[in-house]
C-alpha cells in the first residue's frame, strides 16, 4: 500500500484526538485547582508523551521524516489499525464526556471534586488511558515507520507506568474507603474487579508496583 494511506490515517487520528480534547482543555482552565501533585517527573513524562503522540507523527505526515525508517504498509495491518483508531477515539470521547469537569492532563484535583463511578467509569477506573493505548496500537499498525509508528505507544506507556500509581494514591488520599470500594469492582484498563488484598499494591506509587499490576 502507498504511504499516503498511512499519512491520511495518522492525520485523521491526530485531528480527532485534538477535536475531542480541545473543548475540555479550554473549559477546565477556568476551574479552580484544589490540589496539585505535579512534580518535575510529571512534567518530563508529559513532554515525552506529547512528542510521541503528537509531534513525531505530525512531522512524519508533513515531511516523511525519518524516511529511512519507513517500511511497506500491509493492507491487513492497516485495516486493523483503522479499527483500533475508531475504537480508541470512541473510548477517548466517552472518557472525556463522562468525566466532564473533573478531567485534567496532570495530577490535579478540582474544587469540590467528585469520584466518577458512572458511565464508562463504572467498570474501568482509567478508560482514558485504555483509549490512548488502543490509539497507540492503531498508530503502530497504520503508520509504516519503525520510529514514528510506535512512538505513541512507547512514550505513553512510559508515562502510564510511572504515573498511574501516584494518581491512584492521590485518589485514595482524597476519597478513602469510597475509592477502596471502587477499586474492588473495577480494573485499571479493562473491565473487572480486584480482591480487597490487592488494593495496597494497586495504589502504591512507583514503577515496579505499576508493572506488577498493569490492568
BAKOL-652923 format. One record per residue (C-alpha): residue number from 0; residue in one letter; x, y, z. Coordinates in steps of 0.5 Angstrom, whole numbers. Example, Ala and Ser with C-alpha at 12.3 -4.5 7.8 and 13.67 -1.06 7.14 Angstrom:
+-----+------+-------+-------+-------+
:  nr : rest :     u :     v :     w :
+-----+------+-------+-------+-------+
:   0 :    A :    25 :    -9 :    16 :
:   1 :    S :    27 :    -2 :    14 :
+-----+------+-------+-------+-------+
! end
This chain:
+-----+------+-------+-------+-------+
:  nr : rest :     u :     v :     w :
+-----+------+-------+-------+-------+
:   0 :    X :     0 :     0 :     0 :
:   1 :    X :     2 :     7 :    -1 :
:   2 :    X :     5 :    11 :     5 :
:   3 :    X :    -1 :    16 :     3 :
:   4 :    X :    -6 :    12 :     7 :
:   5 :    X :    -2 :    12 :    13 :
:   6 :    X :    -1 :    19 :    13 :
:   7 :    X :    -8 :    20 :    12 :
:   8 :    X :   -10 :    15 :    18 :
:   9 :    X :    -5 :    19 :    22 :
:  10 :    X :    -7 :    26 :    20 :
:  11 :    X :   -15 :    24 :    22 :
:  12 :    X :   -13 :    20 :    28 :
:  13 :    X :    -9 :    27 :    31 :
:  14 :    X :   -15 :    31 :    28 :
:  15 :    X :   -20 :    27 :    32 :
:  16 :    X :   -16 :    27 :    38 :
:  17 :    X :   -15 :    34 :    38 :
:  18 :    X :   -22 :    36 :    37 :
:  19 :    X :   -24 :    31 :    43 :
:  20 :    X :   -19 :    34 :    48 :
:  21 :    X :   -19 :    42 :    46 :
:  22 :    X :   -26 :    44 :    49 :
:  23 :    X :   -25 :    40 :    55 :
:  24 :    X :   -18 :    43 :    56 :
:  25 :    X :   -21 :    50 :    55 :
:  26 :    X :   -26 :    49 :    60 :
:  27 :    X :   -22 :    46 :    65 :
:  28 :    X :   -17 :    52 :    65 :
:  29 :    X :   -23 :    57 :    68 :
:  30 :    X :   -24 :    52 :    74 :
:  31 :    X :   -20 :    53 :    81 :
:  32 :    X :   -15 :    47 :    82 :
:  33 :    X :   -16 :    45 :    89 :
:  34 :    X :   -10 :    40 :    90 :
:  35 :    X :    -4 :    40 :    85 :
:  36 :    X :     1 :    34 :    86 :
:  37 :    X :     5 :    36 :    79 :
:  38 :    X :    13 :    35 :    80 :
:  39 :    X :    19 :    35 :    76 :
:  40 :    X :    18 :    28 :    73 :
:  41 :    X :    11 :    29 :    71 :
:  42 :    X :    13 :    35 :    67 :
:  43 :    X :    18 :    31 :    64 :
:  44 :    X :    13 :    25 :    62 :
:  45 :    X :     8 :    30 :    59 :
:  46 :    X :    13 :    33 :    55 :
:  47 :    X :    16 :    26 :    53 :
:  48 :    X :     8 :    23 :    51 :
:  49 :    X :     7 :    30 :    47 :
:  50 :    X :    13 :    28 :    43 :
:  51 :    X :    11 :    21 :    42 :
:  52 :    X :     3 :    22 :    41 :
:  53 :    X :     3 :    29 :    37 :
:  54 :    X :    10 :    32 :    35 :
:  55 :    X :    13 :    26 :    32 :
:  56 :    X :     7 :    23 :    28 :
:  57 :    X :     6 :    30 :    26 :
:  58 :    X :    13 :    31 :    23 :
:  59 :    X :    12 :    25 :    19 :
:  60 :    X :     6 :    26 :    16 :
:  61 :    X :     8 :    33 :    14 :
:  62 :    X :    16 :    32 :    12 :
:  63 :    X :    16 :    24 :    12 :
:  64 :    X :    22 :    24 :    17 :
:  65 :    X :    25 :    20 :    19 :
:  66 :    X :    24 :    17 :    12 :
:  67 :    X :    30 :    12 :    13 :
:  68 :    X :    25 :     8 :    18 :
:  69 :    X :    19 :     7 :    13 :
:  70 :    X :    17 :     0 :    11 :
:  71 :    X :    12 :    -3 :     7 :
:  72 :    X :     5 :    -2 :     9 :
:  73 :    X :     1 :    -8 :     9 :
:  74 :    X :    -7 :    -8 :     8 :
:  75 :    X :    -8 :   -12 :    14 :
:  76 :    X :    -4 :    -8 :    19 :
:  77 :    X :    -7 :    -2 :    16 :
:  78 :    X :   -14 :    -5 :    17 :
:  79 :    X :   -13 :    -7 :    24 :
:  80 :    X :   -10 :     0 :    25 :
:  81 :    X :   -16 :     4 :    23 :
:  82 :    X :   -21 :    -1 :    27 :
:  83 :    X :   -16 :     1 :    33 :
:  84 :    X :   -16 :     8 :    32 :
:  85 :    X :   -24 :     8 :    31 :
:  86 :    X :   -25 :     4 :    38 :
:  87 :    X :   -20 :     8 :    41 :
:  88 :    X :   -22 :    15 :    39 :
:  89 :    X :   -29 :    13 :    41 :
:  90 :    X :   -27 :    11 :    48 :
:  91 :    X :   -23 :    17 :    49 :
:  92 :    X :   -29 :    21 :    47 :
:  93 :    X :   -33 :    17 :    52 :
:  94 :    X :   -28 :    18 :    58 :
:  95 :    X :   -28 :    26 :    57 :
:  96 :    X :   -35 :    26 :    57 :
:  97 :    X :   -37 :    22 :    63 :
:  98 :    X :   -31 :    25 :    67 :
:  99 :    X :   -33 :    32 :    65 :
: 100 :    X :   -30 :    38 :    69 :
: 101 :    X :   -26 :    33 :    73 :
: 102 :    X :   -21 :    32 :    68 :
: 103 :    X :   -14 :    34 :    68 :
: 104 :    X :    -8 :    33 :    64 :
: 105 :    X :    -4 :    32 :    70 :
: 106 :    X :    -4 :    30 :    78 :
: 107 :    X :    -9 :    35 :    80 :
: 108 :    X :   -16 :    35 :    83 :
: 109 :    X :   -21 :    41 :    82 :
: 110 :    X :   -25 :    44 :    88 :
: 111 :    X :   -31 :    40 :    90 :
: 112 :    X :   -28 :    34 :    86 :
: 113 :    X :   -33 :    28 :    86 :
: 114 :    X :   -31 :    21 :    85 :
: 115 :    X :   -34 :    19 :    78 :
: 116 :    X :   -36 :    12 :    78 :
: 117 :    X :   -42 :    12 :    73 :
: 118 :    X :   -42 :    11 :    65 :
: 119 :    X :   -35 :     8 :    62 :
: 120 :    X :   -32 :     9 :    69 :
: 121 :    X :   -37 :     4 :    72 :
: 122 :    X :   -32 :    -2 :    71 :
: 123 :    X :   -26 :     2 :    69 :
: 124 :    X :   -22 :     7 :    73 :
: 125 :    X :   -18 :    10 :    68 :
: 126 :    X :   -21 :     9 :    61 :
: 127 :    X :   -18 :    15 :    58 :
: 128 :    X :   -11 :    11 :    59 :
: 129 :    X :   -14 :     5 :    56 :
: 130 :    X :   -16 :     9 :    50 :
: 131 :    X :   -10 :    12 :    49 :
: 132 :    X :    -6 :     5 :    49 :
: 133 :    X :   -11 :     3 :    44 :
: 134 :    X :   -10 :     9 :    40 :
: 135 :    X :    -3 :     8 :    40 :
: 136 :    X :    -3 :     1 :    38 :
: 137 :    X :    -7 :     3 :    32 :
: 138 :    X :    -2 :     8 :    30 :
: 139 :    X :     3 :     3 :    31 :
: 140 :    X :     0 :    -1 :    25 :
: 141 :    X :    -2 :     4 :    20 :
: 142 :    X :     4 :     9 :    21 :
: 143 :    X :     9 :     5 :    17 :
: 144 :    X :    15 :     8 :    20 :
: 145 :    X :    20 :     4 :    25 :
: 146 :    X :    21 :    10 :    30 :
: 147 :    X :    14 :    15 :    29 :
: 148 :    X :    10 :     9 :    29 :
: 149 :    X :    11 :     6 :    36 :
: 150 :    X :    12 :    13 :    38 :
: 151 :    X :     5 :    14 :    41 :
: 152 :    X :     5 :     7 :    45 :
: 153 :    X :    12 :     7 :    48 :
: 154 :    X :    12 :    15 :    50 :
: 155 :    X :     5 :    14 :    53 :
: 156 :    X :     7 :     7 :    56 :
: 157 :    X :    12 :    10 :    60 :
: 158 :    X :     8 :    16 :    63 :
: 159 :    X :     3 :    11 :    65 :
: 160 :    X :     8 :     6 :    68 :
: 161 :    X :    11 :    12 :    72 :
: 162 :    X :     4 :    16 :    74 :
: 163 :    X :    -2 :    11 :    75 :
: 164 :    X :     1 :     9 :    82 :
: 165 :    X :     1 :    16 :    84 :
: 166 :    X :    -5 :    18 :    81 :
: 167 :    X :    -9 :    13 :    85 :
: 168 :    X :    -5 :    14 :    91 :
: 169 :    X :    -8 :    22 :    90 :
: 170 :    X :   -15 :    19 :    89 :
: 171 :    X :   -14 :    14 :    96 :
: 172 :    X :   -12 :    20 :   100 :
: 173 :    X :   -18 :    24 :    98 :
: 174 :    X :   -24 :    19 :    98 :
: 175 :    X :   -21 :    14 :   103 :
: 176 :    X :   -26 :     8 :   103 :
: 177 :    X :   -30 :    10 :    98 :
: 178 :    X :   -24 :     9 :    93 :
: 179 :    X :   -22 :     3 :    96 :
: 180 :    X :   -29 :     0 :    95 :
: 181 :    X :   -29 :     3 :    88 :
: 182 :    X :   -22 :    -1 :    86 :
: 183 :    X :   -25 :    -7 :    88 :
: 184 :    X :   -30 :    -7 :    83 :
: 185 :    X :   -26 :    -4 :    77 :
: 186 :    X :   -20 :    -5 :    73 :
: 187 :    X :   -15 :     0 :    71 :
: 188 :    X :   -15 :    -1 :    64 :
: 189 :    X :   -20 :    -7 :    63 :
: 190 :    X :   -27 :    -8 :    66 :
: 191 :    X :   -26 :   -12 :    72 :
: 192 :    X :   -25 :   -12 :    80 :
: 193 :    X :   -20 :   -13 :    85 :
: 194 :    X :   -19 :   -17 :    91 :
: 195 :    X :   -19 :   -13 :    97 :
: 196 :    X :   -12 :   -15 :    99 :
: 197 :    X :   -10 :   -12 :    92 :
: 198 :    X :   -11 :    -5 :    94 :
: 199 :    X :    -5 :    -4 :    97 :
: 200 :    X :    -1 :    -6 :    91 :
: 201 :    X :    -6 :    -2 :    86 :
: 202 :    X :    -5 :     5 :    90 :
: 203 :    X :     3 :     4 :    92 :
: 204 :    X :     6 :     9 :    88 :
: 205 :    X :    12 :     7 :    84 :
: 206 :    X :    15 :     4 :    77 :
: 207 :    X :    15 :    -3 :    80 :
: 208 :    X :     9 :    -3 :    83 :
: 209 :    X :     5 :    -1 :    77 :
: 210 :    X :     9 :    -6 :    73 :
: 211 :    X :     6 :   -11 :    78 :
: 212 :    X :    -1 :    -9 :    77 :
: 213 :    X :    -2 :    -6 :    70 :
: 214 :    X :    -9 :    -7 :    69 :
+-----+------+-------+-------+-------+
! end
